[in-house]
Amino acid sequence: MKPTLIVIFAKAPLPGLAKTRLSPALGHEGSANLAGILLRHTLQETLASSVGDVELCVSPPISNKAWQHINLPCDTLTFSQQGEGDLGTRMARTTARVIKGGSSVILIGTDCPALDSDTLTQAAKALSKNDAVILPTFDGGYALLGLNAYHPSLFEGIAWSTDTVCTSTLARMETLKWNVATLPTLYDIDEPNDLQHLPRSIKNKISQFSTQDNAHA
């Protein structure tokens, strides 16, 4: 059986760069603070899953000063950079590289705190019996995409950040005649209304910033 590499796509948790759509509720500082919490939570759950090696695919590159003060478990991770292009281009480039290297790939972000170690283990088991596995989110996207093969149609011409991402991707895989396992739908944390779905443990860590405070920051 091929090894499985989990690739986490992440932006540096800096004000004005990460989780900007949450700024109306949390402000730029608060949104960046939450982004950092979600990143650390995702790393913890991913490493706990023991599915396989873990790669952090970052923007900007890990050598950028934006990452200097971010405490990362560097001894248990490998790093890559997302590079240029839209989300589809960046995921396609990563997927092609990993598949060419002889591994299966599980792509995730840091926006879905309910995507825990047990769910990642379940995804890896599903991928061992299918061509692909996908975990939809309630906003129409997906929080996880696992693949045993690469095909560019999964990433080209997708209307990213819309409610058609998951259905479009599933339609492409149906055209390819792939066997696909679909995991139970979870919540992403992208918009202010999504904050209600944060686990209590994360809610307790958030520093709340008012919109007025952010305007004067």
Order of alpha helices (4+ residues) and beta strands (2+ residues): beta-alpha-beta-beta-alpha-beta-alpha-beta-beta-alpha-beta-alpha-alpha
